[in-house]
Amino acid sequence: MPASILVVEDERAIQELIAINLEQSGQRAVRADSAEQALELIQTELPDLILLDWMLPGQSGLELARRLRGDARTKALPIIMLTARGEEADKLRGLETGADDYITKPFSLRELQARIKAVLRRRAPEITDDVIEYHGLKLDPASHRVTGRGKDLTMGPTEFRLLHFFLTHPERVYTRTQLLDHVWGDHVFIEERTVDVHIRRLRAALTKSGQQTFVQTIRGSGYRFSKA
């Protein structure tokens, strides 16, 4: 699934150049000219990553980053700051505010893509196209193939996304609400019990390789993906 990247940049030429490059790389670019517009878009749908200019009209990018980090809904959003301010003190301010990375202008688009991939790999591995292997279970996002102990496993797109998330976050318990937010998106309003339906389908798909027990129900809490 392509990553959704919010480009917050008031210089239209730079904004358009970045957005086109992202889309040519298979990502989805969402554009905002100001911090206020960015907040409106974030309220509607959480992006997977934000490219944030420091110098914006009205509220600065630094203030927006601080605001996002102070909100429980957005505190984990990956943020890369893009700015002409290249002094070490400015870079430290940006990182201390909560930015995951800091790129000074001018920058190459190849470097930007590399930084985006590095941040997503660290903060949101389920968004990347990296092949994942876990105790005989292998998932390839690029080819959309899953194999378990050498056997091809067939599953629907939702079960694939659910498995991708589990494989990149093993050994942790997630509530139904958290799984809805991470797998379906927090802008989608469906019943929590829908998660149970897709968990059953995922287990059924893993039965062919005998790995259905990896998906564990934690009574009163949610679900965990573990070999234990």
N, C-alpha and C positions, 0 to 999 in steps of 0.2 A: 504494500500500500504506500503510495507516495507521501512524503512528509509535507505537512502544511506549514509554510514559513511566512510569518508576518514581517513585512519589510516596512519599518517606520522610518521614513526619510522624506524631508520636505523639498529637496532638490529633485525635481521631476526627472531630469536626465539620468541622474545616478540611480534613482528608484527604478526607472524603466529598464536600465541596463542590468541591474541586479535581478529584477523580476524575470526578464527574458532568459538570462543565464540559468536561473533556477528551473524554469519551465523546460528549457532544452535539456536539462539534466534529469528530467523526470519528476521534479518536485512541483508542488503547488504553491504559487506565490500569491499572497494577499497583501494589498497595498494600503498604507495609511500615511497621510501627510503631516499628522500631528499626534501628540500624546493623547489628546482628547478623542480623536477618531480611533486611535488604536484601542483605547479602553472600551469604546462602543463595540468594536469588532470582537474583542476578547470576551465581552459579556455574552455575545451571541454564540461564539464557538471558540474553544481554546485551540490555539495553534500548537504545533509540535516544537517550534522554536521561534524566537524573535530576533531579527536583526535590527538593532536600535541605534539610531543616530543620537549623539549627545546634544548637539545644538539644534533644537526644534523651536518653532514659534510657540509662545505660551509656556506651558510646562516643559521643562527640559527632559531629555532622555534619562539623565541621572535621577531626576525626581520620579519619573515613571518607573524606573527599575526599582527604586526604593519602595514605591507604593505596591508594586507587584510582589516583592519579596515579603511585604507585611501582610499580605492577604493569603489565607489558608488555601484558597482555590488556585492561586497562581504562584505560590511560593516556590514550587518545583519547576516552573517553566524555564527551559534553557534560554539564556539570553547571551547574545554576542553584541558587544557595543562596537559601532563603526563611527570613527571620529577623526577630525583633523588635529585633535589635541594629542600630541605625541610625547609630552613631558612625562617623566617617570611618576611624578606626583599625581598627575591626572590619571594615569593608568592604574595606580594604586587606589585612587578614589573610586574608579569604576569597578574594580574587582572587589573592593571592600563593600561596595553597595550591593553586590550580589551578582555581577556579571560573570558568566562562565568563561568568557574570553574577551579580548580587547584588540581590535584591529585598527591601525591608524591609516588614514587616507594620505596619499593614494595607495591602493592595494590591487593585487592581481586577482582576477576572478578564479584562477586555479587555486590560489592560496585560500580564498574565501570558501570554496567548495571543500577543500581539505579540512579547514577549521570547523565547518559545519558538520562534516562527517565525524570528526573527532569528538565534538561536543555531544552529538546524538548518540554515538557509541558509548559514551560515558554516562550520559544522563537519561537517554531513552533508547536503549538497545533494541527494543521491539520495532523501532522505526527503520532501522538499517537493513541492508540486504546481505548481511553477514550470514554465512552458513553456520548453523548451531548444531552441536552434537551433545547428547546427554545420555549416558548409559545405554548405548545401542539405538537411541532414537535420534534421527537426523532430519532437520528441516532446512530447506533451501528456499528462501523468500523469492529469489530471482526467478527460479523455474516453477515455483509454487508446488514443490514436491516434498512429500514426507515419506521416510522409510523407517521401519522399526525392525531391528535385528535382520536387516537385509531384505525385508519384505516391503513392497510398495503399499502405502496406506492411503485410502481414499476418504476424503472428508470435505464438507462444505466450506465456503469462504469464511463464515463466522467461526466455525470450529478451528479453521486454520489460524485465524487471528488470535483466537483464545489460546491455542497451543503455543503460538509464537510468543505471546506475552508470558505464559507460564515458563517456557524454556529460558527466557531471559530474566526471569525473576523466581528461580526455584527456591524451595525451603522457606518461603514466606507465606503467611496466611493472609488472604484477601477476602474482604466481605463482598457480598453481591453488589453493593453500591459501588465499591472501588473497582470491581471488575467491569461494571457497566461504564464507568467513567473512562477507564483505561482502554477497553476493547471496543466499545460502541461509541464512546465520546460523550462528554458531559452535556452536549446540546441535544442528545437524543432522549426522549421521554418514553420509556417503556417499563413494564412491570419488572420488579426485581426477580420474580419467579421465572422470567424468561431465561435468566442465567442457568437455572437448574435444567431446563430443557436442553440447552446447548452443552452443558456439562455431560448429560446422559449421552448425547450424540457423540461427543468427543471420546468418552469412554468406550462406546460401541466401536468407533473407528480404530481405537488402540487395541481392541480385543484380538484382532488378527495377529498381532505380534506379541500378545500376552503382557502388554504394558499398561493395561487399563487401571491397574492399582496405583500408578504414579499420580493419578488425580484423586486426591484424598479429601473427604468431607470432614471438616472440623466442626463438630456439633456446637451450635450456639455462636459460631464465629464466621465461618465461610468455607473457603477451599484453599488447599495447598498442593503444590506440585512437588513431589519428592519420591525418590527411590526407596527411602527408608520405610 
